[in-house]
Amino acid sequence: MMDAVRSAAPLNLAKAHSLAQMDLFAKADVGYRSIIAKAKSLGVEYVKAAPAAKAKDQQPTKADYLREIRICLALPEREGDLTKVELVSVLESIR
């Protein structure tokens, strides 16, 4: 088993899953997490998968809304919050 883990180096999640499904590991009821732990204890490199993007990251940000407001009202482009003059312009536009 240790030779199979060493030969799969560098180990990643997909390789750990495929090793866990091999007869050698399946008969011993060894899961992919155990294979990852064993690889780390043997000093075999384990490459973590990048974390999945959160749904929150896909929503518009405050900066996105400010940019759209500036475009719709033909206000000058710049970074940061709306100035007092820009807020007055917004208020006049929605009245």
FENTA-V483800 format. One record per residue. RES is the residue in three letters. SS is DSSP state (H for helix, E for strand, C for the rest). OMEGA is omega in whole degrees, 0 to 359 (none if undefined). Layout:
RES_SS_OMEGA, RES_SS_OMEGA
This chain:
MET_C_181, MET_H_178, ASP_H_179, ALA_H_179, VAL_H_180, ARG_H_182, SER_H_179, ALA_C_183, ALA_C_350, PRO_C_185, LEU_E_172, ASN_C_185, LEU_H_181, ALA_H_179, LYS_H_179, ALA_H_177, HIS_H_181, SER_H_176, LEU_H_181, ALA_H_180, GLN_H_178, MET_C_182, ASP_H_182, LEU_H_181, PHE_H_181, ALA_H_179, LYS_H_179, ALA_C_180, ASP_C_180, VAL_C_181, GLY_C_182, TYR_H_179, ARG_H_178, SER_H_179, ILE_H_178, ILE_H_179, ALA_H_180, LYS_H_179, ALA_H_179, LYS_H_180, SER_H_178, LEU_H_181, GLY_C_177, VAL_C_182, GLU_C_175, TYR_E_181, VAL_C_180, LYS_C_175, ALA_C_177, ALA_C_180, PRO_C_179, ALA_C_179, ALA_C_180, LYS_C_179, ALA_H_180, LYS_H_181, ASP_H_184, GLN_H_180, GLN_C_178, PRO_C_179, THR_C_177, LYS_H_179, ALA_H_177, ASP_H_179, TYR_H_179, LEU_H_179, ARG_H_179, GLU_H_178, ILE_H_179, ARG_H_179, ILE_H_183, CYS_H_182, LEU_C_180, ALA_C_176, LEU_C_180, PRO_C_179, GLU_C_175, ARG_C_179, GLU_C_172, GLY_C_182, ASP_C_177, LEU_C_176, THR_C_180, LYS_H_180, VAL_H_179, GLU_H_177, LEU_H_177, VAL_H_179, SER_H_178, VAL_H_181, LEU_H_179, GLU_H_181, SER_H_182, ILE_H_178, ARG_C_none
